Amino acid sequence: MRRMKKKFKIKTCIYIIFVIFTLFLITGCAPSQSDYSDMYTVIYEGNGGFLGNKTYTVRKLKVYPNSKIPKYFDRIVDDPYIVSSLGLATREGYSLMGWYLEENATYIPDENGMYIKLSVEEDNGIYNLNNEGEYVLDYVAHEYGRYIFIPVEDIPDDTDPDLVEYIYYEGSNGFGFYIYDPDKTDHVEIYEQMGGEGYAPGKLSAYGSSYLIYDDLTEDEKELFDDIPRVNREFRPYTDEDSELDRYSLETGYAEIGAIMETNTNGSYVLIDDQYVLYDEENNDHQDLQRYSIIERYKFTPTDLIPTPSVLPKYDATIIYWDFEKDRVNEDITLKAHWVKKLTVEYREPSGQITYVTTKRNDTGTDDILLARGETIGKLEKIPIYSGHTFVGWSKSETEYDPWDFKNDVFPDDTDTLALYAYMVSGTYTRITSPSGLAAVASNPNQNYLLCNDIDLKGAVFRNKSPLGFSITATGDAINLDGLIFTGEFLSMGCTISNFILEVSNVQKPIFENSGIEYILGLFPYVQNASIEGLKVENCQVKINTKARINDVILDSGASGLIGTALEGTTNVVNCSVEITFEVTQPTTFDKNIYIGAIVAKGYDNCIIDDITKQNVNIDYSAIVDNVNFVPPGSLIVEPLD
């Protein structure tokens, strides 16, 4: 283990030299060699986050007096004051708000606060870097250790890497990857077992430089590295043999409770209702939960009264951030990362897949911004797929369709996580989400359709046509019904089609006066053995032409909000509502029929109509005089109006 550390320290030294050179460029002056002893130490402390990769939580730099220091971001930015080799600051589910000195944080008791106090007097505490500290952080073998180191033999400077192959076997540094030597019998034996092909150096770049988190390995890697001992990082007392290791002291301090925890398949805690509780292997509710352990940098000693850190008193914090543009270093400092939990929308699918979203596009659509409480969230454009089902929309409820309104609903104030569920209906439907999709129904009137969005037609006028693409036109003395009869299923989970005008004008030549031609409109001009469920129609206006041009005649006309004519058979209309207004164009007297209805205008007996939530019909009789037959909502033709 010592040998592995030395290799790593050599690489670390090279890295520090590079950083010092970079800082020399940043400060813009070059002190003499004798001034190096006057350099200050700057420590970036991840404070629950990782710095560069998942094994670094602390980064150290040496800087000259009165220097500005590199900025440290959680995202890639174009900025001259960064050191790219430091990597990014990352913490899953959190955003980096800034860096601060501990003395610039003020803590106030608050039962809803996110911070706890770890007091040395209570046998708790935080291990902080201290050149005179009494502890060191070391790797200690453990059967279920969190970390693992995979040795990789260095390639000699005078060797071409393209000519090097590695084998995996137990060598001088234990099990690991070693350069294949065809002159060694044991090498040849293993090489032949590998099929005569070793590992290229490029395939081993993830190994040999630092410890890896065991749980992040693939199953194949875990099987291959089964003979390599796992380790934990633990603090132990400093000894004279530890001169090469960083020293720490155990001190009282404040920490965000989420920052002291890390996921661990063998952890002692589970998170329930935002509280860390002790894992109970006999509790079935705990079996499928993510387990956590306390990060080794934080010491917590449980008691009967305080069994977990979540029971400790809570504090809120007011923080003043380090100003990387103005502040300069004139002493050793430790900057802590300040993380704020991202508001997260969990888009949950029946397959078990969850998509986590923490941002949305800004108002101009030019950049992503973090979600905020009390504001709308971004809509996930992905359409979930589930065998034998069709996606309706994102629901607030897992068991019933309670749609999230992406235009008006806002992120709740009392939670960090919002769960939305992909609501599905059984069967295969064509989804309709736009006016163009609505107009395509007539192209396949025998298919099944699912209305997934409210559709506002913005006052569009449909003359002898329907918003669903149907068009009534007489050819000679009859209407060709081919392609006009809807026989499929139209399902809406309470979505609305609104703000449109149906104009009915059955103007024919006198020769066809007794032909029986009827122009009766609706969203569905003709249906037969169809099904319409859950549809809402709002602000539908019907204008019926009752005055013919010279040498023309007006024949039977009519309309409804849903169905014009229900042909022989059984059409089911369930849980629909209609708000509709009728008017005629001019006062006139004629002896033809006008068929009027909310749900169906003609053929009521051919429909089964159940659970109609609203029939709001406003009929303007003022312009109609004598000899006009009506079909009031849900009724048959009645006698002419007196």
QUICOR-V746452 format. One record per residue. N is the residue number from 0. RES is the residue in one small letter. PHI is phi in degrees with one decimal (NA if undefined). Layout:
# QUICOR-V746452
n=N res=RES phi=PHI
n=N res=RES phi=PHI
This chain:
# QUICOR-V746452
n=0 res=m phi=NA
n=1 res=r phi=-61.6
n=2 res=r phi=-62.2
n=3 res=m phi=-63.8
n=4 res=k phi=-64.0
n=5 res=k phi=-64.5
n=6 res=k phi=-61.2
n=7 res=f phi=-64.0
n=8 res=k phi=-67.3
n=9 res=i phi=-61.8
n=10 res=k phi=-66.7
n=11 res=t phi=-65.2
n=12 res=c phi=-62.6
n=13 res=i phi=-58.8
n=14 res=y phi=-62.7
n=15 res=i phi=-64.8
n=16 res=i phi=-60.0
n=17 res=f phi=-62.6
n=18 res=v phi=-64.5
n=19 res=i phi=-61.1
n=20 res=f phi=-62.7
n=21 res=t phi=-63.9
n=22 res=l phi=-67.7
n=23 res=f phi=-60.7
n=24 res=l phi=-66.7
n=25 res=i phi=-67.2
n=26 res=t phi=-72.5
n=27 res=g phi=78.2
n=28 res=c phi=-143.0
n=29 res=a phi=-121.2
n=30 res=p phi=-68.7
n=31 res=s phi=-69.0
n=32 res=q phi=-56.6
n=33 res=s phi=-70.9
n=34 res=d phi=-81.7
n=35 res=y phi=-59.1
n=36 res=s phi=-67.3
n=37 res=d phi=-92.1
n=38 res=m phi=-70.8
n=39 res=y phi=-102.1
n=40 res=t phi=-98.1
n=41 res=v phi=-112.4
n=42 res=i phi=-113.5
n=43 res=y phi=-94.5
n=44 res=e phi=-108.5
n=45 res=g phi=-61.5
n=46 res=n phi=54.1
n=47 res=g phi=102.5
n=48 res=g phi=-111.2
n=49 res=f phi=-102.9
n=50 res=l phi=-119.3
n=51 res=g phi=97.9
n=52 res=n phi=-150.0
n=53 res=k phi=-80.2
n=54 res=t phi=-114.4
n=55 res=y phi=-102.3
n=56 res=t phi=-116.8
n=57 res=v phi=-137.8
n=58 res=r phi=-127.5
n=59 res=k phi=-123.3
n=60 res=l phi=-130.8
n=61 res=k phi=-107.8
n=62 res=v phi=-132.3
n=63 res=y phi=-81.9
n=64 res=p phi=-54.2
n=65 res=n phi=62.7
n=66 res=s phi=-90.6
n=67 res=k phi=-79.1
n=68 res=i phi=-121.2
n=69 res=p phi=-63.6
n=70 res=k phi=-75.0
n=71 res=y phi=-129.6
n=72 res=f phi=-111.6
n=73 res=d phi=-103.1
n=74 res=r phi=-152.3
n=75 res=i phi=-75.2
n=76 res=v phi=-133.9
n=77 res=d phi=-96.7
n=78 res=d phi=-146.0
n=79 res=p phi=-70.3
n=80 res=y phi=-100.7
n=81 res=i phi=-133.2
n=82 res=v phi=-117.3
n=83 res=s phi=-61.2
n=84 res=s phi=-69.0
n=85 res=l phi=-72.5
n=86 res=g phi=76.7
n=87 res=l phi=-101.1
n=88 res=a phi=-84.9
n=89 res=t phi=-135.1
n=90 res=r phi=-152.3
n=91 res=e phi=-60.1
n=92 res=g phi=83.8
n=93 res=y phi=-130.0
n=94 res=s phi=-113.9
n=95 res=l phi=-81.8
n=96 res=m phi=-91.0
n=97 res=g phi=166.9
n=98 res=w phi=-121.4
n=99 res=y phi=-147.0
n=100 res=l phi=-85.4
n=101 res=e phi=-57.0
n=102 res=e phi=-70.7
n=103 res=n phi=-98.8
n=104 res=a phi=-116.2
n=105 res=t phi=-115.1
n=106 res=y phi=-112.3
n=107 res=i phi=-127.4
n=108 res=p phi=-54.7
n=109 res=d phi=-158.8
n=110 res=e phi=-62.5
n=111 res=n phi=-101.8
n=112 res=g phi=-68.8
n=113 res=m phi=-101.7
n=114 res=y phi=-109.1
n=115 res=i phi=-126.7
n=116 res=k phi=-106.8
n=117 res=l phi=-102.8
n=118 res=s phi=-99.9
n=119 res=v phi=-61.5
n=120 res=e phi=-63.8
n=121 res=e phi=-103.0
n=122 res=d phi=64.3
n=123 res=n phi=-118.5
n=124 res=g phi=151.5
n=125 res=i phi=-126.7
n=126 res=y phi=-82.7
n=127 res=n phi=-113.8
n=128 res=l phi=-59.4
n=129 res=n phi=-158.4
n=130 res=n phi=-59.1
n=131 res=e phi=-109.1
n=132 res=g phi=-64.3
n=133 res=e phi=-97.0
n=134 res=y phi=-130.9
n=135 res=v phi=-129.8
n=136 res=l phi=-100.0
n=137 res=d phi=-132.3
n=138 res=y phi=-95.4
n=139 res=v phi=-124.5
n=140 res=a phi=-58.1
n=141 res=h phi=-151.8
n=142 res=e phi=-55.7
n=143 res=y phi=-114.2
n=144 res=g phi=-56.6
n=145 res=r phi=-79.4
n=146 res=y phi=-118.3
n=147 res=i phi=-150.1
n=148 res=f phi=-114.9
n=149 res=i phi=-105.7
n=150 res=p phi=-65.4
n=151 res=v phi=-134.1
n=152 res=e phi=-64.7
n=153 res=d phi=-69.5
n=154 res=i phi=-84.1
n=155 res=p phi=-56.3
n=156 res=d phi=-60.2
n=157 res=d phi=-92.8
n=158 res=t phi=-113.1
n=159 res=d phi=-75.3
n=160 res=p phi=-58.3
n=161 res=d phi=-67.5
n=162 res=l phi=-99.9
n=163 res=v phi=-98.2
n=164 res=e phi=-126.7
n=165 res=y phi=-111.4
n=166 res=i phi=-122.7
n=167 res=y phi=-105.7
n=168 res=y phi=-162.5
n=169 res=e phi=-89.0
n=170 res=g phi=-113.1
n=171 res=s phi=-66.2
n=172 res=n phi=-105.5
n=173 res=g phi=84.9
n=174 res=f phi=-65.7
n=175 res=g phi=173.9
n=176 res=f phi=-102.8
n=177 res=y phi=-128.4
n=178 res=i phi=-65.9
n=179 res=y phi=-68.3
n=180 res=d phi=-119.7
n=181 res=p phi=-65.0
n=182 res=d phi=-86.4
n=183 res=k phi=-103.8
n=184 res=t phi=-59.3
n=185 res=d phi=-65.9
n=186 res=h phi=-66.5
n=187 res=v phi=-62.2
n=188 res=e phi=-61.3
n=189 res=i phi=-68.8
n=190 res=y phi=-60.5
n=191 res=e phi=-68.7
n=192 res=q phi=-64.5
n=193 res=m phi=-85.4
n=194 res=g phi=82.9
n=195 res=g phi=75.4
n=196 res=e phi=-143.1
n=197 res=g phi=-93.5
n=198 res=y phi=-89.4
n=199 res=a phi=-74.5
n=200 res=p phi=-54.7
n=201 res=g phi=-62.7
n=202 res=k phi=-80.7
n=203 res=l phi=-111.1
n=204 res=s phi=-64.1
n=205 res=a phi=-78.2
n=206 res=y phi=-110.5
n=207 res=g phi=86.7
n=208 res=s phi=-106.9
n=209 res=s phi=-156.7
n=210 res=y phi=-70.5
n=211 res=l phi=-112.0
n=212 res=i phi=-81.5
n=213 res=y phi=-58.4
n=214 res=d phi=-66.8
n=215 res=d phi=-84.3
n=216 res=l phi=-71.8
n=217 res=t phi=-74.1
n=218 res=e phi=-63.1
n=219 res=d phi=-64.4
n=220 res=e phi=-65.6
n=221 res=k phi=-60.0
n=222 res=e phi=-68.6
n=223 res=l phi=-65.0
n=224 res=f phi=-95.3
n=225 res=d phi=-60.5
n=226 res=d phi=-87.0
n=227 res=i phi=-87.1
n=228 res=p phi=-65.6
n=229 res=r phi=-90.8
n=230 res=v phi=-137.6
n=231 res=n phi=-116.7
n=232 res=r phi=-93.5
n=233 res=e phi=-138.9
n=234 res=f phi=-86.5
n=235 res=r phi=-141.0
n=236 res=p phi=-61.4
n=237 res=y phi=-72.3
n=238 res=t phi=-127.4
n=239 res=d phi=-64.3
n=240 res=e phi=-81.5
n=241 res=d phi=-103.8
n=242 res=s phi=-62.4
n=243 res=e phi=-85.6
n=244 res=l phi=-97.0
n=245 res=d phi=-67.2
n=246 res=r phi=-106.7
n=247 res=y phi=-133.9
n=248 res=s phi=-121.5
n=249 res=l phi=-90.7
n=250 res=e phi=-132.3
n=251 res=t phi=-73.4
n=252 res=g phi=-166.6
n=253 res=y phi=-104.1
n=254 res=a phi=-149.1
n=255 res=e phi=-68.4
n=256 res=i phi=-61.8
n=257 res=g phi=-69.8
n=258 res=a phi=-77.8
n=259 res=i phi=-91.3
n=260 res=m phi=-107.7
n=261 res=e phi=-138.2
n=262 res=t phi=-67.3
n=263 res=n phi=-160.3
n=264 res=t phi=-60.2
n=265 res=n phi=-113.1
n=266 res=g phi=-65.8
n=267 res=s phi=-91.4
n=268 res=y phi=-128.8
n=269 res=v phi=-129.8
n=270 res=l phi=-104.3
n=271 res=i phi=-131.0
n=272 res=d phi=52.6
n=273 res=d phi=64.0
n=274 res=q phi=-122.9
n=275 res=y phi=-81.9
n=276 res=v phi=-123.8
n=277 res=l phi=-65.9
n=278 res=y phi=-68.1
n=279 res=d phi=-120.8
n=280 res=e phi=-65.5
n=281 res=e phi=-92.5
n=282 res=n phi=-93.9
n=283 res=n phi=-61.1
n=284 res=d phi=-67.4
n=285 res=h phi=-90.8
n=286 res=q phi=-63.4
n=287 res=d phi=-98.5
n=288 res=l phi=-87.4
n=289 res=q phi=-65.1
n=290 res=r phi=-101.1
n=291 res=y phi=-133.7
n=292 res=s phi=-132.4
n=293 res=i phi=-82.2
n=294 res=i phi=-59.3
n=295 res=e phi=-59.1
n=296 res=r phi=-70.5
n=297 res=y phi=-111.7
n=298 res=k phi=-105.9
n=299 res=f phi=-134.0
n=300 res=t phi=-110.8
n=301 res=p phi=-70.6
n=302 res=t phi=-132.3
n=303 res=d phi=-62.4
n=304 res=l phi=-81.8
n=305 res=i phi=-128.0
n=306 res=p phi=-76.7
n=307 res=t phi=-139.5
n=308 res=p phi=-59.8
n=309 res=s phi=-64.9
n=310 res=v phi=-85.7
n=311 res=l phi=-63.3
n=312 res=p phi=-57.3
n=313 res=k phi=-103.1
n=314 res=y phi=-135.1
n=315 res=d phi=-104.4
n=316 res=a phi=-128.2
n=317 res=t phi=-111.0
n=318 res=i phi=-124.3
n=319 res=i phi=-105.7
n=320 res=y phi=-83.3
n=321 res=w phi=-67.4
n=322 res=d phi=-95.0
n=323 res=f phi=-67.6
n=324 res=e phi=-82.4
n=325 res=k phi=-114.3
n=326 res=d phi=-68.7
n=327 res=r phi=-131.0
n=328 res=v phi=-97.6
n=329 res=n phi=-133.6
n=330 res=e phi=-166.4
n=331 res=d phi=-65.9
n=332 res=i phi=-135.7
n=333 res=t phi=-124.5
n=334 res=l phi=-98.9
n=335 res=k phi=-100.1
n=336 res=a phi=-75.8
n=337 res=h phi=-106.7
n=338 res=w phi=-107.4
n=339 res=v phi=-123.1
n=340 res=k phi=-62.2
n=341 res=k phi=-69.9
n=342 res=l phi=-71.3
n=343 res=t phi=-125.7
n=344 res=v phi=-101.0
n=345 res=e phi=-99.2
n=346 res=y phi=-90.9
n=347 res=r phi=-101.4
n=348 res=e phi=-110.6
n=349 res=p phi=-58.6
n=350 res=s phi=-70.4
n=351 res=g phi=100.9
n=352 res=q phi=-70.3
n=353 res=i phi=-124.7
n=354 res=t phi=-104.9
n=355 res=y phi=-98.9
n=356 res=v phi=-126.5
n=357 res=t phi=-120.2
n=358 res=t phi=-133.2
n=359 res=k phi=-146.3
n=360 res=r phi=-75.3
n=361 res=n phi=-73.1
n=362 res=d phi=-61.4
n=363 res=t phi=-91.6
n=364 res=g phi=71.6
n=365 res=t phi=-101.8
n=366 res=d phi=-157.2
n=367 res=d phi=-91.5
n=368 res=i phi=-127.8
n=369 res=l phi=-69.4
n=370 res=l phi=-66.0
n=371 res=a phi=-136.2
n=372 res=r phi=-62.7
n=373 res=g phi=78.6
n=374 res=e phi=-123.1
n=375 res=t phi=-66.6
n=376 res=i phi=-109.0
n=377 res=g phi=-78.3
n=378 res=k phi=-85.6
n=379 res=l phi=-75.7
n=380 res=e phi=-78.6
n=381 res=k phi=-61.7
n=382 res=i phi=-99.7
n=383 res=p phi=-63.3
n=384 res=i phi=-121.7
n=385 res=y phi=-143.1
n=386 res=s phi=-52.8
n=387 res=g phi=76.3
n=388 res=h phi=-135.1
n=389 res=t phi=-125.8
n=390 res=f phi=-74.3
n=391 res=v phi=-93.7
n=392 res=g phi=177.7
n=393 res=w phi=-90.2
n=394 res=s phi=-113.1
n=395 res=k phi=-74.2
n=396 res=s phi=-111.6
n=397 res=e phi=-80.1
n=398 res=t phi=-107.7
n=399 res=e phi=-139.9
n=400 res=y phi=-85.7
n=401 res=d phi=-121.6
n=402 res=p phi=-64.7
n=403 res=w phi=-81.1
n=404 res=d phi=-90.3
n=405 res=f phi=-68.9
n=406 res=k phi=-84.8
n=407 res=n phi=-124.1
n=408 res=d phi=-67.7
n=409 res=v phi=-124.4
n=410 res=f phi=-63.6
n=411 res=p phi=-62.9
n=412 res=d phi=-83.2
n=413 res=d phi=-107.4
n=414 res=t phi=-152.7
n=415 res=d phi=-98.7
n=416 res=t phi=-129.0
n=417 res=l phi=-114.8
n=418 res=a phi=-101.4
n=419 res=l phi=-119.9
n=420 res=y phi=-114.8
n=421 res=a phi=-75.0
n=422 res=y phi=-83.2
n=423 res=m phi=-120.9
n=424 res=v phi=-115.1
n=425 res=s phi=-72.7
n=426 res=g phi=113.3
n=427 res=t phi=-108.1
n=428 res=y phi=-128.7
n=429 res=t phi=-88.7
n=430 res=r phi=-76.4
n=431 res=i phi=-117.8
n=432 res=t phi=-130.2
n=433 res=s phi=-150.8
n=434 res=p phi=-57.4
n=435 res=s phi=-67.6
n=436 res=g phi=-66.5
n=437 res=l phi=-64.8
n=438 res=a phi=-69.5
n=439 res=a phi=-86.5
n=440 res=v phi=-59.4
n=441 res=a phi=-62.4
n=442 res=s phi=-69.5
n=443 res=n phi=-140.8
n=444 res=p phi=-72.4
n=445 res=n phi=-99.4
n=446 res=q phi=-89.4
n=447 res=n phi=-104.4
n=448 res=y phi=-127.2
n=449 res=l phi=-128.6
n=450 res=l phi=-82.5
n=451 res=c phi=-106.5
n=452 res=n phi=-131.8
n=453 res=d phi=-65.7
n=454 res=i phi=-123.8
n=455 res=d phi=-97.9
n=456 res=l phi=-86.3
n=457 res=k phi=54.1
n=458 res=g phi=77.5
n=459 res=a phi=-59.9
n=460 res=v phi=-104.6
n=461 res=f phi=-120.7
n=462 res=r phi=-90.8
n=463 res=n phi=56.0
n=464 res=k phi=-135.1
n=465 res=s phi=-125.0
n=466 res=p phi=-57.9
n=467 res=l phi=-87.6
n=468 res=g phi=96.9
n=469 res=f phi=-76.7
n=470 res=s phi=-138.4
n=471 res=i phi=-98.3
n=472 res=t phi=-143.2
n=473 res=a phi=-84.2
n=474 res=t phi=-116.5
n=475 res=g phi=71.3
n=476 res=d phi=-100.8
n=477 res=a phi=-153.7
n=478 res=i phi=-99.4
n=479 res=n phi=-77.4
n=480 res=l phi=-84.4
n=481 res=d phi=-58.5
n=482 res=g phi=79.8
n=483 res=l phi=-100.2
n=484 res=i phi=-97.8
n=485 res=f phi=-85.2
n=486 res=t phi=-121.9
n=487 res=g phi=-93.1
n=488 res=e phi=-119.8
n=489 res=f phi=-119.3
n=490 res=l phi=-112.6
n=491 res=s phi=-130.9
n=492 res=m phi=-90.1
n=493 res=g phi=89.3
n=494 res=c phi=-76.8
n=495 res=t phi=-119.2
n=496 res=i phi=-110.5
n=497 res=s phi=-140.4
n=498 res=n phi=59.7
n=499 res=f phi=-146.5
n=500 res=i phi=-123.9
n=501 res=l phi=-103.0
n=502 res=e phi=-105.4
n=503 res=v phi=-111.5
n=504 res=s phi=-141.6
n=505 res=n phi=-99.1
n=506 res=v phi=-95.7
n=507 res=q phi=-131.2
n=508 res=k phi=-74.2
n=509 res=p phi=-54.5
n=510 res=i phi=-60.8
n=511 res=f phi=-101.6
n=512 res=e phi=-60.9
n=513 res=n phi=-105.2
n=514 res=s phi=-76.6
n=515 res=g phi=84.0
n=516 res=i phi=-65.0
n=517 res=e phi=-125.4
n=518 res=y phi=-110.3
n=519 res=i phi=-124.5
n=520 res=l phi=-96.1
n=521 res=g phi=177.1
n=522 res=l phi=-54.5
n=523 res=f phi=-115.3
n=524 res=p phi=-59.0
n=525 res=y phi=-137.4
n=526 res=v phi=-132.9
n=527 res=q phi=-153.9
n=528 res=n phi=52.8
n=529 res=a phi=-99.3
n=530 res=s phi=-137.3
n=531 res=i phi=-128.9
n=532 res=e phi=-138.2
n=533 res=g phi=75.8
n=534 res=l phi=-89.6
n=535 res=k phi=-112.0
n=536 res=v phi=-119.2
n=537 res=e phi=-128.2
n=538 res=n phi=51.0
n=539 res=c phi=-97.1
n=540 res=q phi=-113.5
n=541 res=v phi=-118.1
n=542 res=k phi=-116.5
n=543 res=i phi=-106.5
n=544 res=n phi=-77.3
n=545 res=t phi=-116.1
n=546 res=k phi=-131.5
n=547 res=a phi=-89.4
n=548 res=r phi=-73.7
n=549 res=i phi=-60.2
n=550 res=n phi=72.7
n=551 res=d phi=-121.6
n=552 res=v phi=-130.9
n=553 res=i phi=-99.0
n=554 res=l phi=-107.0
n=555 res=d phi=-52.4
n=556 res=s phi=-138.3
n=557 res=g phi=164.0
n=558 res=a phi=-172.2
n=559 res=s phi=-146.1
n=560 res=g phi=-72.9
n=561 res=l phi=-115.8
n=562 res=i phi=-114.3
n=563 res=g phi=-74.7
n=564 res=t phi=-128.3
n=565 res=a phi=-96.3
n=566 res=l phi=-77.4
n=567 res=e phi=-54.6
n=568 res=g phi=134.5
n=569 res=t phi=-132.8
n=570 res=t phi=-106.6
n=571 res=n phi=-97.6
n=572 res=v phi=-123.2
n=573 res=v phi=-129.9
n=574 res=n phi=54.7
n=575 res=c phi=-112.3
n=576 res=s phi=-144.5
n=577 res=v phi=-139.3
n=578 res=e phi=-119.3
n=579 res=i phi=-144.4
n=580 res=t phi=-125.2
n=581 res=f phi=-112.1
n=582 res=e phi=-152.5
n=583 res=v phi=-111.4
n=584 res=t phi=-76.2
n=585 res=q phi=-146.9
n=586 res=p phi=-63.2
n=587 res=t phi=-164.5
n=588 res=t phi=-125.9
n=589 res=f phi=-155.5
n=590 res=d phi=-106.8
n=591 res=k phi=-96.6
n=592 res=n phi=-89.8
n=593 res=i phi=-117.9
n=594 res=y phi=-98.7
n=595 res=i phi=-130.8
n=596 res=g phi=-158.5
n=597 res=a phi=-79.9
n=598 res=i phi=-96.1
n=599 res=v phi=-142.8
n=600 res=a phi=-90.0
n=601 res=k phi=-145.9
n=602 res=g phi=89.0
n=603 res=y phi=-56.2
n=604 res=d phi=-67.2
n=605 res=n phi=-92.7
n=606 res=c phi=-124.5
n=607 res=i phi=-108.9
n=608 res=i phi=-114.9
n=609 res=d phi=-126.5
n=610 res=d phi=53.5
n=611 res=i phi=-81.0
n=612 res=t phi=-79.6
n=613 res=k phi=-159.3
n=614 res=q phi=-130.1
n=615 res=n phi=-105.9
n=616 res=v phi=-118.6
n=617 res=n phi=-116.0
n=618 res=i phi=-110.6
n=619 res=d phi=-89.4
n=620 res=y phi=-84.6
n=621 res=s phi=-59.8
n=622 res=a phi=-97.1
n=623 res=i phi=-107.9
n=624 res=v phi=-130.0
n=625 res=d phi=59.8
n=626 res=n phi=52.0
n=627 res=v phi=-116.0
n=628 res=n phi=-94.9
n=629 res=f phi=-120.3
n=630 res=v phi=-116.3
n=631 res=p phi=-60.2
n=632 res=p phi=-54.3
n=633 res=g phi=72.0
n=634 res=s phi=-132.6
n=635 res=l phi=-97.8
n=636 res=i phi=-61.6
n=637 res=v phi=-111.3
n=638 res=e phi=-66.6
n=639 res=p phi=-55.4
n=640 res=l phi=-69.3
n=641 res=d phi=-72.2
